[in-house]
Amino acid sequence: MTTGTSQTSTVTLSNSAPAGSSSITVTQITVSGAAFKATTAATLPLVLAPGQTSAMSVTFSPTSAGTFTGSVSITIQGSATPTVVSLSGTGFTPGTLAISPSAINFGNVTIGSSASQTASLTATGSNVTVSSAGWNGLGYTVSGITFPVTVLTGQSVPFTVTFTPQTASLSSGSISFVSDAANSPTSATLSGTGVQPPQHSASLSWTASTSTVAGYNVYRGSQSGGPYTLITLSPQPGTTYTDNSVQAGITYFYVVTAVDSSAQESVFSNEVVAAIPTP
């Protein structure tokens, strides 16, 4: 058992002689062994009639690792030799549990996506039995480990922490494992920052018309050669335009027309292509 703790066992004294036989008298009870002691015992001398029993408690309290032996010696009046009950027990020093890494940092993670990291539990000194885990912090989950689990000395048990940010902000947390290790509970810190997904746009520019114009209309299509859809609400006065309504991973095809004061449009300009990256 673990050093620094105690365990109590019962030793029962009984007079097994048949009814009508004489009583026996216990005059002395001695417990030997550095890790053993009597915690409850009957008042001596103890007289036991035939068939009668009496219980005493012996406590084992190891102070160091190793095997301990002892005995309970019971002296009965009129007997030349004491009755001896052997005692034995093994003490062990509890192991320690470590989490690697002790600080799990996810960095920047886009809202709507997830990032996972693998960490591990390692036992030192002796085997460690982990009974449960708890964690906190917005967006964190733990998987890949089932409790209870025994981590053997010098070996590791992996687990996975996943961060799924819900807001564009820093999220701090921690994970803690409860075990029979000397340093239970054992904890690691969690950190990660949620960031907004990138906002894409397509910036266009063209050469001004040599004619007198009121502005320019911008058209967009999903395939080369059209068809095209007008995306400007009114003629643009300058020769640049930024399309903020594009989506990641899609390729767009643009043309421009010149518009005069009578709202007459020119033919389409040469087509330009904008490939929007992912994400």
C-alpha positions in Angstrom: 0.0 0.0 0.0 1.0 3.6 -0.4 3.5 5.0 2.1 2.0 7.5 4.5 -1.4 5.7 4.6 -2.8 3.0 6.8 -4.8 -0.2 6.5 -6.5 -2.1 9.4 -7.1 -5.8 9.6 -8.9 -7.9 12.2 -7.3 -10.7 14.2 -9.9 -12.9 15.8 -9.2 -14.9 19.0 -11.4 -17.9 19.6 -11.7 -20.8 22.0 -12.7 -23.6 19.7 -12.9 -26.2 22.5 -16.3 -28.1 22.7 -19.0 -27.0 25.0 -18.3 -28.2 28.6 -14.5 -27.7 28.2 -12.5 -25.3 30.3 -12.2 -21.6 29.5 -8.9 -20.2 28.4 -7.2 -17.1 29.6 -5.2 -14.8 27.4 -2.6 -13.0 29.6 -0.6 -11.1 27.0 -0.8 -9.9 23.4 2.2 -8.5 21.7 2.4 -6.9 18.3 5.9 -6.8 16.7 7.1 -5.2 13.5 8.0 -1.6 12.8 5.0 -1.0 10.5 2.4 -2.8 12.7 0.5 -1.9 15.8 -2.6 -3.0 17.7 -5.3 -0.3 17.4 -8.0 -2.1 19.4 -7.7 -5.0 21.8 -9.6 -6.6 24.7 -8.7 -5.8 28.2 -6.3 -8.4 29.6 -6.5 -10.9 31.1 -9.1 -12.1 28.6 -11.2 -15.1 29.5 -12.8 -17.0 26.6 -15.3 -19.7 27.3 -15.6 -22.6 24.8 -17.0 -21.2 21.5 -16.4 -17.6 22.5 -14.4 -15.2 20.3 -12.8 -11.8 20.7 -11.5 -9.5 17.9 -8.6 -7.1 17.9 -7.4 -4.7 15.1 -3.9 -4.5 13.7 -3.0 -1.5 11.6 -0.3 -1.5 8.9 1.3 1.9 8.3 4.3 1.7 6.0 6.7 4.7 6.1 8.9 3.7 3.2 8.8 1.4 0.2 9.5 -2.3 0.7 8.2 -5.4 2.3 7.4 -5.4 6.1 7.0 -8.4 8.4 5.8 -8.7 11.9 3.7 -10.9 14.2 1.0 -11.0 16.8 2.1 -13.1 19.8 -0.7 -14.4 22.1 0.2 -15.9 25.5 -2.3 -18.2 27.0 -2.2 -19.1 30.6 -0.9 -22.6 31.2 0.7 -22.9 27.7 4.4 -23.0 27.4 4.5 -21.6 23.9 2.7 -18.5 22.7 0.4 -18.6 19.7 1.9 -16.5 16.9 0.1 -14.9 13.9 2.4 -13.7 11.1 2.0 -10.3 9.6 3.2 -9.0 6.3 2.7 -6.0 4.1 4.3 -4.1 1.2 4.7 -0.3 1.1 5.3 1.6 -2.1 6.0 5.2 -2.8 3.4 6.7 -5.1 4.6 7.7 -8.6 4.3 11.1 -10.2 2.3 12.0 -13.3 3.5 14.5 -15.9 1.7 16.1 -18.8 3.7 16.8 -22.0 3.5 19.5 -23.1 2.5 21.2 -19.9 1.3 24.3 -21.9 -0.8 23.5 -25.0 -0.9 26.5 -27.3 -3.0 26.5 -30.4 -2.1 29.9 -31.7 -4.6 31.5 -34.1 -7.5 29.4 -35.2 -10.2 30.6 -37.6 -13.7 30.8 -36.2 -15.8 27.9 -37.7 -12.8 25.5 -37.9 -10.9 23.4 -35.4 -7.4 22.6 -34.5 -6.2 19.5 -32.5 -3.0 18.7 -30.6 -1.8 15.5 -29.1 -0.4 15.4 -25.6 0.6 12.6 -23.3 0.6 11.4 -19.7 3.9 9.9 -18.3 4.4 8.0 -15.0 7.6 8.2 -13.1 8.6 6.2 -10.0 5.7 3.7 -10.1 2.6 2.9 -12.1 -0.1 5.6 -11.9 -3.8 5.0 -12.2 -5.7 8.0 -13.6 -9.4 8.0 -12.7 -10.7 11.1 -14.4 -10.0 14.4 -16.2 -11.7 17.8 -16.1 -11.1 20.9 -18.3 -12.3 24.4 -18.7 -12.0 27.2 -21.2 -14.3 28.2 -24.1 -14.0 25.9 -27.1 -11.9 23.1 -25.7 -12.7 19.3 -25.8 -10.6 16.3 -24.8 -10.7 12.9 -26.5 -8.7 9.8 -27.2 -8.5 8.6 -23.6 -10.8 6.4 -21.5 -10.9 6.2 -17.7 -9.7 4.6 -15.5 -6.4 4.2 -17.2 -3.1 2.9 -15.8 0.1 4.6 -17.0 3.0 2.3 -16.6 6.3 3.5 -15.2 8.4 5.1 -17.9 5.6 4.8 -20.4 3.1 7.3 -21.9 -0.6 7.4 -22.6 -1.7 9.9 -25.4 -4.8 12.1 -25.5 -6.1 14.8 -27.8 -7.2 18.3 -27.1 -9.3 20.1 -29.7 -9.9 23.9 -29.9 -12.9 25.1 -31.7 -13.1 28.9 -31.2 -16.5 30.5 -30.9 -15.5 34.1 -30.7 -12.7 36.3 -32.1 -10.7 36.5 -28.8 -8.1 34.8 -26.6 -9.5 31.7 -24.9 -7.5 30.5 -21.8 -8.2 27.2 -20.0 -6.7 24.2 -18.3 -7.0 20.4 -18.1 -6.5 18.5 -14.9 -6.1 14.7 -14.3 -7.0 13.1 -11.0 -5.0 10.0 -10.1 -3.2 8.1 -7.3 0.0 9.9 -8.1 1.8 11.9 -5.4 1.2 15.1 -7.4 -2.6 14.6 -8.1 -4.3 16.5 -9.6 -1.9 17.1 -12.4 -2.6 20.1 -14.7 -1.7 21.7 -18.0 -2.7 25.1 -19.4 -4.6 25.6 -22.6 -4.5 28.7 -24.8 -5.7 29.7 -28.2 -7.1 32.7 -30.1 -10.1 32.7 -32.3 -9.8 34.9 -35.4 -12.3 36.0 -38.0 -12.0 34.2 -41.4 -10.2 36.3 -44.0 -12.3 38.8 -45.9 -11.6 38.5 -49.7 -12.0 41.1 -52.4 -11.2 41.6 -56.0 -9.6 44.9 -57.0 -10.1 46.1 -60.6 -8.7 49.0 -62.6 -9.0 50.0 -66.2 -7.9 52.6 -68.7 -10.1 55.6 -69.0 -12.2 55.9 -72.2 -11.0 58.5 -74.7 -14.6 59.6 -75.1 -16.6 61.8 -72.7 -18.3 59.5 -70.2 -20.5 59.7 -67.2 -19.0 56.6 -65.6 -18.4 52.9 -65.9 -20.4 49.8 -65.2 -18.8 46.7 -63.9 -20.0 43.2 -64.8 -19.1 39.8 -63.4 -19.5 36.3 -64.6 -18.7 32.8 -63.4 -17.2 31.5 -66.6 -15.1 33.0 -69.3 -17.0 34.8 -72.1 -20.1 35.3 -69.9 -22.9 35.6 -69.3 -22.1 38.6 -67.1 -24.2 40.3 -64.4 -24.1 44.0 -63.6 -22.7 44.3 -60.0 -22.5 48.2 -59.7 -25.6 50.0 -58.6 -24.7 53.1 -60.6 -21.9 54.1 -63.0 -18.6 54.4 -61.3 -17.0 57.8 -61.7 -13.4 56.6 -61.5 -11.4 53.8 -63.2 -11.1 51.5 -60.1 -13.5 49.2 -58.3 -13.3 46.8 -55.4 -15.7 43.8 -55.4 -16.2 42.8 -51.7 -18.8 40.2 -52.4 -16.5 37.4 -53.7 -16.2 34.0 -52.0 -13.1 32.0 -51.2 -12.0 29.4 -53.8 -14.1 30.8 -56.7 -12.8 32.3 -60.0 -14.6 35.3 -61.3 -14.5 37.0 -64.8 -15.0 40.7 -65.1 -15.7 43.2 -67.9 -16.4 47.0 -67.9 -18.5 49.3 -70.1 -18.3 53.0 -70.5 -21.6 54.9 -69.9 -22.3 58.4 -71.5 -24.6 61.1 -70.2 -27.5 59.5 -72.1 -27.0 56.1 -70.3 -25.7 54.6 -73.5 -23.1 51.8 -72.9 -20.1 50.8 -74.9 -19.3 47.3 -75.8 -17.7 45.1 -73.1 -14.0 45.7 -72.4 -11.5 42.9 -72.5 -12.2 40.3 -69.8 -10.0 40.0 -66.7 -9.9 37.0 -64.3 -9.7 37.0 -60.5 -9.1 33.7 -58.7 -10.0 34.0 -55.0 -7.7 32.0 -52.7 -8.9 29.5 -50.1 -9.6 30.3 -47.4 
